[in-house]
Amino acid sequence: MANFGDHQLQIYLQGMLQGTRPEITTDLARLESQAAGTLSAEAMGYIVPSAGSGATARANLAAFDRWRLVPRMLRGSTDRDLSCTILGTAMPAPVLVAPIGVQTLAHPDGELATARAADALGLTYTHSTQASHAFEQIEAKSKWYQLYWPTDRDVCLSFLQRAKASGYGVLVVTLDTGTLGWRPADLDRGFLPFLKGEGLANYFSDPAFQAKLAKPVAEDPGAAVMHWAQMFPNVGLGWDELSFLRDNWDGPIVLKGITAVEDAKLAAEHGVDGVVVSNHGGRQVDGAIASLDALPAIADAVGEQVTVLFDSGVRTGSDAAKAFALGAKAVLLGRPLLYGLALAGQAGVEHVLRCFLAELDLTLALSGYANHRELNRDSVVRA
């Protein structure tokens, strides 16, 4: 395809010439409702809802509606170029797979399928610490590693070493999940997959973790889960501890979960390479600022010093275009990929990614832009 947007012509041709229609909707905002018929109640309760009343998740979506693109005419862009290099990683488009834990809740192949889908399109996959498959099992040419910083430094160091040895190029440190937020949908079901050992593959396969168990994981999985539970909550981290990561990771470091300008400035002062403006999709703090509302001020404050990335609430290609206009260099896509995974495994994730890229490409073309880098504050207005 000359442009990502050409994917829509393929869909039309298959429909008109072969009578074949997409089994998964191309309306990315409707993926959740379609996936609801496939996911178990526990999986839906874990994946979809957010903290507390869900106010932050609603705010994320509403923030995109408050910004409107301003299409420009007669600015011919027959060929679009979405390629970019983010923190040393070459990408065909400024779209990354967000770190998502426990993906086997959506499909038995979990992260393996998602990574293969990203790889099929040349996109970058981000592996979660809370994955259902270990570092070494992920086969992707371009991959980043997301760290939930454990209280056990030996395990943390082992994670960093394993990630580096397995070819992960960028370290993404999630700061907004020192402990789990108040999530009524899970609490009402008494459901936390980690307590069944799900999403703990990186821990259970780790030599530093195993060394502190009285028995092998297979012989006493309950004890292994309890040992994990002692090191996951880590609300005591401070800025001065970032030096440990810099001493033990020789690649770019990104801090995920930044929504305050002051924290973005502190990140820059502490020498990190990037920040992800994110409120964890609303899953941590109820009533928090929408990520998109936080983005412009952060981009203005530190955009010249660090690479500003964005997630939380991104559902469509036009959402991504708005984020680029407001200062993001790339977006991370999360929940929609889980819905695609639930509906059709790897093929479902590929479908969602192709549709997302196509919509982004067509949005740029119809708005008069040859690439996402041309978007700026004049490209949007606040409704």
N, C-alpha and C positions, 0 to 999 in steps of 0.2 A: 504494500500500500504506500502511495506517495504521501498521504496524510492519514493520521489516525481517524479522521472523520470519514474516510472512505469506507469504514466498517458499516456505516448505515446503508450504503449502496449494496453491499454484500447481503445484508438482511433483506432488503427489498427484492433483490434478484432471486434469492432463495425462496421467498414467499410467492413471487409472481411466476417464476419459471418451474419451480419444483414443488410448490405447495407446502413448503416447510416454514413453520413459524417458530420463533424462539420459545423454548419451553419455560424459560425464566424471563420475567418481565424486563423490558428495557427502561422502565420508569424506576430509576434507582431509589426514589423516595417511597416506592411501594414494596420494596424488597422485604421489609420487616413483616408485613402482613402476609406475604406469600410464604415466607419461611416459617411462620407461625404454625402452618399446617404440618410441618415436618419435625420441628423441634419438640422435645419433651417439655412438660411444664417446668421441670427443674432447670433445663437448659435455657428456656425462654426467660425464666425468672432471674437467672444469673446474667445472661447476655444483655437483655434489653433494658430493664429498669435501672434507675440510678439512685443516688443517695437521697434519703429523706422523702420529701414530697415530690421529688423529681424536678424541682424548680430550676436547677442549674442546667439540666439537660434541655428543658424547654427554652431556657434563655439562649442556649447555644443556637438552636434552630431559629428562634425569633430574631437573633442578631443578624443572620444572613438576610432575612426578609427586610430588615431596616436599611440595608445597602442595596442600591440599584445600579446596574451597569448602564453606561451611557454610550450606545453604539455610535461609531463614526462611519460615515459613508465615503465612497469613492477613494478608498485607500487600499487598492488592490493587493491581495495577499493570496495568490494562487497556491503557493507552497508555504507551509508553515514549518517552523523549526522549533520544536519543544526541547531539544537536547540541552543538557546542562551538565555542569560538574559541581557537585555539592560535597564540600569537605573532602575533596580529593577523589570522590566516587563519580565516575562518568555515568550518566543516566540518559535514556532516550526521552524522558519527560520528567518534570519536577514532581513526581508522585512516588511515594514510598509506601510499602506495606507497614502499617503500624504494628508495634509489639502487642500481641494479643495472647493471653494465657489460656490454658486448658481448652485448646481448640478441638479436642476429641469430644467435647460436649456437643459440637455441631456435626462432626463426622469422624468415623473411626480413624481415618488417615491424619486428621488434625493438621499440625504444622507442616508435615511432610507434603501434603497436597497444596497448601498455600504457598510454600516455598517453591514448589515445582511450577505453579501457575505464574508466580512472579518471574521466575527464571525464563519461562516460555516467552515472556514479553520483554525480557531484558531489564526488568525493574528490580529495585533493591528490596530485599526482604529483611525485616527486623525481628530477631528471635528473642522471645520473652524468657526471663529467668523462670517464670512459672509455667513453662511449656510442658506438654505431655510427651515430648520427644527431646532427647538430649542434644547438646551442642553438635556432637560429632555425627549425628544422623541427618543433619540438614544439608541437602545438596542444592546449592545455589551459587552461581558465579559471583553475585554481588549480595553481600549480607552484612548487616550491622547487628550488634548485640546490645540488648537492653538489660541493665542491671537493677534489680531490687537489692539494695545494699544490705547484706545480712550483718547481724551483730557479731558474728564470728569472723574475725579477720583472716583466719586460715582458709576458711571456705571462700571468702570473698577473693582472696588472692588466687586460689585454685580456679575459681570461675574465670577470672581475667586471663590466666595462663591458658586454660582450655579454649577460651574464645579466640585468643590470638593464634593458638596452634591450629585451630580449625578454620582460619581464614576470615574471621570477622574483622572488618576494617575500621569501624567507628564504634565507640562506646557511648551508649545512650543511658544516662543515669536518671531513673525516675525518682523525683523528690517528693511527689505529692501523695505517696502511699506508704508513709511510715507505719501505718496500721490501716486496717480496712475501715472505710466509711460505714455509716449507719445505713444499711440497705434492707428496708422492710420486706421486699419481695423474697429475698433469701431467708431473712429471719423468720418470716411467717411459715416458711416450709422447713425451717431448721436445716437448711441445706448449705454446706460449704464443701465443695469438691475436694479441697486439699486435705481435709480430714479423712478422706477415703484413699489418700495417696495419689489422687489425680492432679496433674499439673506439677508434679514434683520430680520429674525425670532428671533434671539437671542436678538436683540435690542427691537423689538416690544413687546416681551413677558417679558421684564425686568422691575421689579418694580421701580428701580432707574431711568430708562429712562422714564417710563410712568409718574412718579411723576413730571417731568419737562415739561409736555405737558399741554396745556390749555384745550384740549379735548381728550377723548380716541382715540386711534389709528383708530378704526373703524369709528369714526365720522369725523375725519379729517386726512386721511392717508397722504395727501400732506404735512401737517404741520409736521407730524412725520418723513417723509422722509427728509424734510429740517433740522429738528433738528439733525437727523443722520449726514447729510452732514456737519454740524458745528463741529462735534466731530470726524469724521473719519480722515481727514488729521492731521497728528501729526509729523511734520518734526523737531520739536524742542527738541526731546528727547535727553538726555545725559546719560553717563555711571553712574553718581551718582544716577540716578532715579531707578536703578535696586534694590536698597534697599527696595523700596516700595513693589516690588513683593516678595522679600524674607520675608518681614515682614508679608505678607498676603497669602503666599502659602507655605505649609509645606512639599511639595513633591519636586522631582527633577525639575530643571528649565533648559530649553534648549534655546539657541539663534539661530534662523534660519535666514540665509542670510549672512553668514560670507564667504568672499572670500579673505580677506587680512590677512596675518600672524599677523600683528600688532593688528588687531581686535581680532583675536583668542587668542592672549596673554592677551589682556585686559579682555576678557571674563573669562579666567582662573584666572586672578588677582582679579576679582570681584566675584569670588566664584560660578559661575554657574557650572552646572553639565555636560553640553554637548553643542556642537555646531552642526548645520547643515550647511555643506559647500554647498551653494546654491546661484544661481543668479536669483531665482524665475522663472526658466525655460526660461530666457531671456525676461520676460515680463516687466521688470522695466527699466534697463539701456541698451540702444543700444550701441554696441561696447565694452561691458564689457568682462572681462576675463571669459573663459569657466570654469565652476565649477570643472571639472576633472583636468584641468591644475592647479587649486588652491589647490587641495586636498593634494598632497604629502607633500608640504612644511608645510601646516597647521598640518597634522598628525605628522610630525617630530617635530614640535614646541610644540604642546600641547597634543599630543596623550597619554602621560603618566599621564596627569593631568585631562583631561576632556574626555568624550566620544564623538568621532568624528563620525557623521552621514553624509549622503550624499544624495542630489537629484539634479535634473536638467539634462535632456537629457537621463535618464535611460529609455531604451525601451525594452531591451532583458536580458535574464539570463546571457549571456556572458558580457554584460555591467556591471551587478552587480558584476560579478567575478573580473573584472578589478578594480572596485572601492574598493573591499575588498583588492586586492593585493596592492593598493596604500594607504591603511590606514584607510578606512572606516569600522566601526563596523556593520553598517546596512545601507540599502538604503530605500528611500521613493519613492514610485511609484505613479505618478500623471496622466498625460494626457491619457496614455493607458487605465486606468480604466474608464475614462469618455467615451472613445470610446466604450468600452464594455458595459457600462451602457446605452448608446444611442442605441446600437444594440439589447440588450435583457434584460435590467433591471438588477435585481440581478443575474440572470443566466449568463448574459454577463460579469459582473464583476468577478464572480466566474471562468468563462472560462479563462479570461485573467490572473487571479492570478494562476490558476492551470498550465496554459501553461508557465507562467513566472517561477514558482517554478520548473517545470519539466525541463525546459531548463537550469536553474541554476544548478540543481542537475546533469544533464547529462554532462554539461560542466566541473563540478568538477571531475566526474568519469572518463571522457575521458582525462582529463589533469593530472590524477594521484593523486587526493586529496580526502581524506576521509571526509573532512569538509572544510568550508570556512575559518576557523581559520588558516589552513596550508598555505594559500596563502600569498605571501610576494613579495617584490620588484624583487626577482629572478624569479617570476612567469610570469613576463611581460617584454617586451622590447619596447622601443619607436621606431616606424617605421620611 
